[in-house]
Amino acid sequence: MTSDWYKSSYSPNTGDCVECRRQVGTVDLRDTKNREAGHLAFDRVEWSALLAGVRAGR
């Protein structure tokens, strides 16, 4: 796994986006405007549910 943070190529270059990184057993998510605040960690099931919700417009 990697500890490198990345953002979607669909994100604008305005700083209004989130960054992700893959860890062993989790995907971490953080706000690019507030990186020092920490991150959220999602397991596989939670990450899939989050993506499904975003895709559905929720």
PyMOL Python script that loads the backbone (N, CA, C, O; Angstrom):
from pymol import cmd

cmd.read_pdbstr("""\
ATOM      1  N   MET A   1       0.824  -1.178   0.000  1.00  0.00           N
ATOM      2  CA  MET A   1       0.000   0.000   0.000  1.00  0.00           C
ATOM      3  C   MET A   1       0.877   1.254   0.000  1.00  0.00           C
ATOM      4  O   MET A   1       2.087   1.192   0.216  1.00  0.00           O
ATOM      5  N   THR A   2       0.253   2.344  -0.238  1.00  0.00           N
ATOM      6  CA  THR A   2       0.978   3.602  -0.307  1.00  0.00           C
ATOM      7  C   THR A   2       0.456   4.578   0.734  1.00  0.00           C
ATOM      8  O   THR A   2      -0.696   4.487   1.158  1.00  0.00           O
ATOM      9  N   SER A   3       1.279   5.485   1.133  1.00  0.00           N
ATOM     10  CA  SER A   3       0.811   6.532   2.039  1.00  0.00           C
ATOM     11  C   SER A   3       0.696   7.861   1.298  1.00  0.00           C
ATOM     12  O   SER A   3       0.507   8.906   1.920  1.00  0.00           O
ATOM     13  N   ASP A   4       0.808   7.823  -0.011  1.00  0.00           N
ATOM     14  CA  ASP A   4       0.691   9.032  -0.816  1.00  0.00           C
ATOM     15  C   ASP A   4      -0.766   9.441  -0.956  1.00  0.00           C
ATOM     16  O   ASP A   4      -1.625   8.613  -1.260  1.00  0.00           O
ATOM     17  N   TRP A   5      -1.035  10.698  -0.738  1.00  0.00           N
ATOM     18  CA  TRP A   5      -2.379  11.244  -0.901  1.00  0.00           C
ATOM     19  C   TRP A   5      -2.590  11.611  -2.360  1.00  0.00           C
ATOM     20  O   TRP A   5      -1.655  12.046  -3.034  1.00  0.00           O
ATOM     21  N   TYR A   6      -3.794  11.443  -2.846  1.00  0.00           N
ATOM     22  CA  TYR A   6      -4.123  11.817  -4.225  1.00  0.00           C
ATOM     23  C   TYR A   6      -5.537  12.351  -4.290  1.00  0.00           C
ATOM     24  O   TYR A   6      -6.360  12.078  -3.416  1.00  0.00           O
ATOM     25  N   LYS A   7      -5.810  13.110  -5.326  1.00  0.00           N
ATOM     26  CA  LYS A   7      -7.170  13.592  -5.542  1.00  0.00           C
ATOM     27  C   LYS A   7      -7.613  13.175  -6.932  1.00  0.00           C
ATOM     28  O   LYS A   7      -6.793  12.864  -7.796  1.00  0.00           O
ATOM     29  N   SER A   8      -8.894  13.175  -7.127  1.00  0.00           N
ATOM     30  CA  SER A   8      -9.468  12.772  -8.403  1.00  0.00           C
ATOM     31  C   SER A   8      -9.052  13.730  -9.513  1.00  0.00           C
ATOM     32  O   SER A   8      -8.897  14.930  -9.289  1.00  0.00           O
ATOM     33  N   SER A   9      -8.877  13.193 -10.685  1.00  0.00           N
ATOM     34  CA  SER A   9      -8.583  14.037 -11.841  1.00  0.00           C
ATOM     35  C   SER A   9      -9.800  14.889 -12.210  1.00  0.00           C
ATOM     36  O   SER A   9      -9.679  15.836 -12.987  1.00  0.00           O
ATOM     37  N   TYR A  10     -10.963  14.561 -11.662  1.00  0.00           N
ATOM     38  CA  TYR A  10     -12.170  15.348 -11.894  1.00  0.00           C
ATOM     39  C   TYR A  10     -12.245  16.576 -10.988  1.00  0.00           C
ATOM     40  O   TYR A  10     -13.067  17.463 -11.215  1.00  0.00           O
ATOM     41  N   SER A  11     -11.398  16.631  -9.970  1.00  0.00           N
ATOM     42  CA  SER A  11     -11.424  17.750  -9.029  1.00  0.00           C
ATOM     43  C   SER A  11     -10.856  19.005  -9.674  1.00  0.00           C
ATOM     44  O   SER A  11      -9.870  18.948 -10.408  1.00  0.00           O
ATOM     45  N   PRO A  12     -11.485  20.133  -9.393  1.00  0.00           N
ATOM     46  CA  PRO A  12     -10.946  21.391  -9.923  1.00  0.00           C
ATOM     47  C   PRO A  12      -9.665  21.759  -9.176  1.00  0.00           C
ATOM     48  O   PRO A  12      -9.403  21.224  -8.098  1.00  0.00           O
ATOM     49  N   ASN A  13      -8.888  22.642  -9.723  1.00  0.00           N
ATOM     50  CA  ASN A  13      -7.653  23.085  -9.070  1.00  0.00           C
ATOM     51  C   ASN A  13      -7.901  24.292  -8.178  1.00  0.00           C
ATOM     52  O   ASN A  13      -7.033  25.154  -8.039  1.00  0.00           O
ATOM     53  N   THR A  14      -9.076  24.357  -7.577  1.00  0.00           N
ATOM     54  CA  THR A  14      -9.429  25.484  -6.724  1.00  0.00           C
ATOM     55  C   THR A  14      -9.165  25.198  -5.252  1.00  0.00           C
ATOM     56  O   THR A  14      -9.311  26.090  -4.417  1.00  0.00           O
ATOM     57  N   GLY A  15      -8.785  23.986  -4.925  1.00  0.00           N
ATOM     58  CA  GLY A  15      -8.571  23.622  -3.532  1.00  0.00           C
ATOM     59  C   GLY A  15      -9.827  23.133  -2.840  1.00  0.00           C
ATOM     60  O   GLY A  15      -9.783  22.779  -1.662  1.00  0.00           O
ATOM     61  N   ASP A  16     -10.944  23.107  -3.548  1.00  0.00           N
ATOM     62  CA  ASP A  16     -12.212  22.627  -2.984  1.00  0.00           C
ATOM     63  C   ASP A  16     -12.394  21.148  -3.287  1.00  0.00           C
ATOM     64  O   ASP A  16     -13.255  20.764  -4.077  1.00  0.00           O
ATOM     65  N   CYS A  17     -11.582  20.334  -2.656  1.00  0.00           N
ATOM     66  CA  CYS A  17     -11.697  18.908  -2.927  1.00  0.00           C
ATOM     67  C   CYS A  17     -11.204  18.124  -1.713  1.00  0.00           C
ATOM     68  O   CYS A  17     -10.786  18.695  -0.705  1.00  0.00           O
ATOM     69  N   VAL A  18     -11.264  16.838  -1.837  1.00  0.00           N
ATOM     70  CA  VAL A  18     -10.736  15.948  -0.805  1.00  0.00           C
ATOM     71  C   VAL A  18      -9.627  15.109  -1.418  1.00  0.00           C
ATOM     72  O   VAL A  18      -9.545  14.950  -2.636  1.00  0.00           O
ATOM     73  N   GLU A  19      -8.784  14.582  -0.559  1.00  0.00           N
ATOM     74  CA  GLU A  19      -7.711  13.703  -0.983  1.00  0.00           C
ATOM     75  C   GLU A  19      -7.913  12.343  -0.328  1.00  0.00           C
ATOM     76  O   GLU A  19      -8.459  12.246   0.771  1.00  0.00           O
ATOM     77  N   CYS A  20      -7.471  11.305  -1.008  1.00  0.00           N
ATOM     78  CA  CYS A  20      -7.588   9.941  -0.512  1.00  0.00           C
ATOM     79  C   CYS A  20      -6.222   9.279  -0.502  1.00  0.00           C
ATOM     80  O   CYS A  20      -5.312   9.682  -1.226  1.00  0.00           O
ATOM     81  N   ARG A  21      -6.095   8.263   0.327  1.00  0.00           N
ATOM     82  CA  ARG A  21      -4.929   7.388   0.266  1.00  0.00           C
ATOM     83  C   ARG A  21      -5.360   5.997   0.692  1.00  0.00           C
ATOM     84  O   ARG A  21      -6.219   5.834   1.559  1.00  0.00           O
ATOM     85  N   ARG A  22      -4.762   5.015   0.081  1.00  0.00           N
ATOM     86  CA  ARG A  22      -5.051   3.622   0.417  1.00  0.00           C
ATOM     87  C   ARG A  22      -4.077   3.161   1.475  1.00  0.00           C
ATOM     88  O   ARG A  22      -2.867   3.349   1.349  1.00  0.00           O
ATOM     89  N   GLN A  23      -4.606   2.566   2.503  1.00  0.00           N
ATOM     90  CA  GLN A  23      -3.821   1.980   3.574  1.00  0.00           C
ATOM     91  C   GLN A  23      -4.196   0.508   3.670  1.00  0.00           C
ATOM     92  O   GLN A  23      -5.121   0.060   2.993  1.00  0.00           O
ATOM     93  N   VAL A  24      -3.505  -0.229   4.486  1.00  0.00           N
ATOM     94  CA  VAL A  24      -3.850  -1.632   4.692  1.00  0.00           C
ATOM     95  C   VAL A  24      -5.184  -1.695   5.429  1.00  0.00           C
ATOM     96  O   VAL A  24      -5.266  -1.325   6.601  1.00  0.00           O
ATOM     97  N   GLY A  25      -6.214  -2.154   4.757  1.00  0.00           N
ATOM     98  CA  GLY A  25      -7.532  -2.318   5.360  1.00  0.00           C
ATOM     99  C   GLY A  25      -8.424  -1.094   5.359  1.00  0.00           C
ATOM    100  O   GLY A  25      -9.595  -1.198   5.723  1.00  0.00           O
ATOM    101  N   THR A  26      -7.909   0.073   4.960  1.00  0.00           N
ATOM    102  CA  THR A  26      -8.734   1.278   4.965  1.00  0.00           C
ATOM    103  C   THR A  26      -8.409   2.176   3.776  1.00  0.00           C
ATOM    104  O   THR A  26      -7.380   2.038   3.115  1.00  0.00           O
ATOM    105  N   VAL A  27      -9.327   3.090   3.541  1.00  0.00           N
ATOM    106  CA  VAL A  27      -9.082   4.227   2.653  1.00  0.00           C
ATOM    107  C   VAL A  27      -9.250   5.456   3.528  1.00  0.00           C
ATOM    108  O   VAL A  27     -10.267   5.603   4.207  1.00  0.00           O
ATOM    109  N   ASP A  28      -8.261   6.337   3.518  1.00  0.00           N
ATOM    110  CA  ASP A  28      -8.312   7.556   4.306  1.00  0.00           C
ATOM    111  C   ASP A  28      -8.751   8.713   3.428  1.00  0.00           C
ATOM    112  O   ASP A  28      -8.439   8.757   2.238  1.00  0.00           O
ATOM    113  N   LEU A  29      -9.475   9.648   4.022  1.00  0.00           N
ATOM    114  CA  LEU A  29     -10.027  10.780   3.296  1.00  0.00           C
ATOM    115  C   LEU A  29      -9.789  12.039   4.123  1.00  0.00           C
ATOM    116  O   LEU A  29     -10.034  12.047   5.329  1.00  0.00           O
ATOM    117  N   ARG A  30      -9.305  13.120   3.469  1.00  0.00           N
ATOM    118  CA  ARG A  30      -9.100  14.383   4.178  1.00  0.00           C
ATOM    119  C   ARG A  30      -9.459  15.564   3.291  1.00  0.00           C
ATOM    120  O   ARG A  30      -9.503  15.453   2.066  1.00  0.00           O
ATOM    121  N   ASP A  31      -9.714  16.685   3.928  1.00  0.00           N
ATOM    122  CA  ASP A  31     -10.058  17.939   3.261  1.00  0.00           C
ATOM    123  C   ASP A  31      -8.766  18.643   2.856  1.00  0.00           C
ATOM    124  O   ASP A  31      -7.873  18.820   3.685  1.00  0.00           O
ATOM    125  N   THR A  32      -8.657  19.042   1.604  1.00  0.00           N
ATOM    126  CA  THR A  32      -7.434  19.707   1.150  1.00  0.00           C
ATOM    127  C   THR A  32      -7.248  21.077   1.782  1.00  0.00           C
ATOM    128  O   THR A  32      -6.119  21.556   1.883  1.00  0.00           O
ATOM    129  N   LYS A  33      -8.325  21.714   2.208  1.00  0.00           N
ATOM    130  CA  LYS A  33      -8.210  23.035   2.835  1.00  0.00           C
ATOM    131  C   LYS A  33      -7.860  22.954   4.316  1.00  0.00           C
ATOM    132  O   LYS A  33      -7.498  23.959   4.927  1.00  0.00           O
ATOM    133  N   ASN A  34      -7.966  21.768   4.888  1.00  0.00           N
ATOM    134  CA  ASN A  34      -7.748  21.626   6.326  1.00  0.00           C
ATOM    135  C   ASN A  34      -7.024  20.317   6.620  1.00  0.00           C
ATOM    136  O   ASN A  34      -7.486  19.526   7.442  1.00  0.00           O
ATOM    137  N   ARG A  35      -5.923  20.087   5.974  1.00  0.00           N
ATOM    138  CA  ARG A  35      -5.179  18.832   6.103  1.00  0.00           C
ATOM    139  C   ARG A  35      -4.745  18.543   7.534  1.00  0.00           C
ATOM    140  O   ARG A  35      -4.754  17.393   7.974  1.00  0.00           O
ATOM    141  N   GLU A  36      -4.364  19.592   8.258  1.00  0.00           N
ATOM    142  CA  GLU A  36      -3.862  19.398   9.619  1.00  0.00           C
ATOM    143  C   GLU A  36      -4.941  18.937  10.594  1.00  0.00           C
ATOM    144  O   GLU A  36      -4.621  18.535  11.713  1.00  0.00           O
ATOM    145  N   ALA A  37      -6.202  18.985  10.198  1.00  0.00           N
ATOM    146  CA  ALA A  37      -7.304  18.536  11.055  1.00  0.00           C
ATOM    147  C   ALA A  37      -7.408  17.015  11.127  1.00  0.00           C
ATOM    148  O   ALA A  37      -8.167  16.481  11.937  1.00  0.00           O
ATOM    149  N   GLY A  38      -6.660  16.327  10.297  1.00  0.00           N
ATOM    150  CA  GLY A  38      -6.699  14.867  10.322  1.00  0.00           C
ATOM    151  C   GLY A  38      -7.484  14.301   9.153  1.00  0.00           C
ATOM    152  O   GLY A  38      -7.695  14.978   8.146  1.00  0.00           O
ATOM    153  N   HIS A  39      -7.911  13.067   9.292  1.00  0.00           N
ATOM    154  CA  HIS A  39      -8.609  12.389   8.202  1.00  0.00           C
ATOM    155  C   HIS A  39      -9.636  11.410   8.760  1.00  0.00           C
ATOM    156  O   HIS A  39      -9.629  11.075   9.944  1.00  0.00           O
ATOM    157  N   LEU A  40     -10.500  10.972   7.887  1.00  0.00           N
ATOM    158  CA  LEU A  40     -11.461   9.915   8.196  1.00  0.00           C
ATOM    159  C   LEU A  40     -10.939   8.627   7.584  1.00  0.00           C
ATOM    160  O   LEU A  40     -10.371   8.644   6.492  1.00  0.00           O
ATOM    161  N   ALA A  41     -11.124   7.515   8.274  1.00  0.00           N
ATOM    162  CA  ALA A  41     -10.702   6.209   7.768  1.00  0.00           C
ATOM    163  C   ALA A  41     -11.938   5.349   7.531  1.00  0.00           C
ATOM    164  O   ALA A  41     -12.782   5.201   8.416  1.00  0.00           O
ATOM    165  N   PHE A  42     -12.038   4.784   6.331  1.00  0.00           N
ATOM    166  CA  PHE A  42     -13.171   3.950   5.943  1.00  0.00           C
ATOM    167  C   PHE A  42     -12.689   2.544   5.639  1.00  0.00           C
ATOM    168  O   PHE A  42     -11.701   2.367   4.926  1.00  0.00           O
ATOM    169  N   ASP A  43     -13.381   1.536   6.176  1.00  0.00           N
ATOM    170  CA  ASP A  43     -13.044   0.176   5.759  1.00  0.00           C
ATOM    171  C   ASP A  43     -13.679  -0.073   4.386  1.00  0.00           C
ATOM    172  O   ASP A  43     -14.345   0.805   3.838  1.00  0.00           O
ATOM    173  N   ARG A  44     -13.473  -1.247   3.845  1.00  0.00           N
ATOM    174  CA  ARG A  44     -13.920  -1.557   2.480  1.00  0.00           C
ATOM    175  C   ARG A  44     -15.427  -1.379   2.289  1.00  0.00           C
ATOM    176  O   ARG A  44     -15.867  -0.808   1.291  1.00  0.00           O
ATOM    177  N   VAL A  45     -16.202  -1.861   3.234  1.00  0.00           N
ATOM    178  CA  VAL A  45     -17.667  -1.764   3.143  1.00  0.00           C
ATOM    179  C   VAL A  45     -18.118  -0.306   3.232  1.00  0.00           C
ATOM    180  O   VAL A  45     -18.966   0.135   2.457  1.00  0.00           O
ATOM    181  N   GLU A  46     -17.549   0.434   4.178  1.00  0.00           N
ATOM    182  CA  GLU A  46     -17.911   1.844   4.342  1.00  0.00           C
ATOM    183  C   GLU A  46     -17.528   2.667   3.110  1.00  0.00           C
ATOM    184  O   GLU A  46     -18.293   3.525   2.670  1.00  0.00           O
ATOM    185  N   TRP A  47     -16.345   2.401   2.557  1.00  0.00           N
ATOM    186  CA  TRP A  47     -15.887   3.137   1.370  1.00  0.00           C
ATOM    187  C   TRP A  47     -16.821   2.875   0.188  1.00  0.00           C
ATOM    188  O   TRP A  47     -17.182   3.801  -0.538  1.00  0.00           O
ATOM    189  N   SER A  48     -17.205   1.628   0.000  1.00  0.00           N
ATOM    190  CA  SER A  48     -18.125   1.283  -1.095  1.00  0.00           C
ATOM    191  C   SER A  48     -19.468   1.983  -0.916  1.00  0.00           C
ATOM    192  O   SER A  48     -20.047   2.470  -1.886  1.00  0.00           O
ATOM    193  N   ALA A  49     -19.964   2.035   0.317  1.00  0.00           N
ATOM    194  CA  ALA A  49     -21.230   2.703   0.592  1.00  0.00           C
ATOM    195  C   ALA A  49     -21.104   4.213   0.342  1.00  0.00           C
ATOM    196  O   ALA A  49     -22.020   4.823  -0.210  1.00  0.00           O
ATOM    197  N   LEU A  50     -19.995   4.809   0.736  1.00  0.00           N
ATOM    198  CA  LEU A  50     -19.790   6.230   0.495  1.00  0.00           C
ATOM    199  C   LEU A  50     -19.794   6.537  -0.999  1.00  0.00           C
ATOM    200  O   LEU A  50     -20.468   7.468  -1.439  1.00  0.00           O
ATOM    201  N   LEU A  51     -19.050   5.765  -1.776  1.00  0.00           N
ATOM    202  CA  LEU A  51     -18.998   5.982  -3.220  1.00  0.00           C
ATOM    203  C   LEU A  51     -20.368   5.795  -3.867  1.00  0.00           C
ATOM    204  O   LEU A  51     -20.758   6.568  -4.742  1.00  0.00           O
ATOM    205  N   ALA A  52     -21.095   4.769  -3.434  1.00  0.00           N
ATOM    206  CA  ALA A  52     -22.440   4.532  -3.977  1.00  0.00           C
ATOM    207  C   ALA A  52     -23.356   5.719  -3.671  1.00  0.00           C
ATOM    208  O   ALA A  52     -24.148   6.124  -4.522  1.00  0.00           O
ATOM    209  N   GLY A  53     -23.253   6.269  -2.477  1.00  0.00           N
ATOM    210  CA  GLY A  53     -24.066   7.432  -2.112  1.00  0.00           C
ATOM    211  C   GLY A  53     -23.721   8.659  -2.934  1.00  0.00           C
ATOM    212  O   GLY A  53     -24.609   9.391  -3.370  1.00  0.00           O
ATOM    213  N   VAL A  54     -22.445   8.880  -3.142  1.00  0.00           N
ATOM    214  CA  VAL A  54     -22.006  10.028  -3.946  1.00  0.00           C
ATOM    215  C   VAL A  54     -22.502   9.877  -5.382  1.00  0.00           C
ATOM    216  O   VAL A  54     -23.011  10.827  -5.977  1.00  0.00           O
ATOM    217  N   ARG A  55     -22.351   8.696  -5.922  1.00  0.00           N
ATOM    218  CA  ARG A  55     -22.794   8.452  -7.294  1.00  0.00           C
ATOM    219  C   ARG A  55     -24.305   8.623  -7.450  1.00  0.00           C
ATOM    220  O   ARG A  55     -24.786   9.022  -8.511  1.00  0.00           O
ATOM    221  N   ALA A  56     -25.045   8.319  -6.390  1.00  0.00           N
ATOM    222  CA  ALA A  56     -26.510   8.437  -6.413  1.00  0.00           C
ATOM    223  C   ALA A  56     -26.965   9.860  -6.100  1.00  0.00           C
ATOM    224  O   ALA A  56     -28.161  10.148  -6.125  1.00  0.00           O
ATOM    225  N   GLY A  57     -26.017  10.752  -5.805  1.00  0.00           N
ATOM    226  CA  GLY A  57     -26.359  12.129  -5.534  1.00  0.00           C
ATOM    227  C   GLY A  57     -26.812  12.410  -4.122  1.00  0.00           C
ATOM    228  O   GLY A  57     -27.435  13.439  -3.862  1.00  0.00           O
ATOM    229  N   ARG A  58     -26.506  11.501  -3.198  1.00  0.00           N
ATOM    230  CA  ARG A  58     -26.908  11.709  -1.803  1.00  0.00           C
ATOM    231  C   ARG A  58     -25.863  12.468  -1.044  1.00  0.00           C
ATOM    232  O   ARG A  58     -26.035  12.733   0.145  1.00  0.00           O
TER     233      ARG A  58
END
""", "prot")
cmd.dss("prot")
cmd.show_as("cartoon", "prot")
cmd.util.cbc("prot")
cmd.orient("prot")
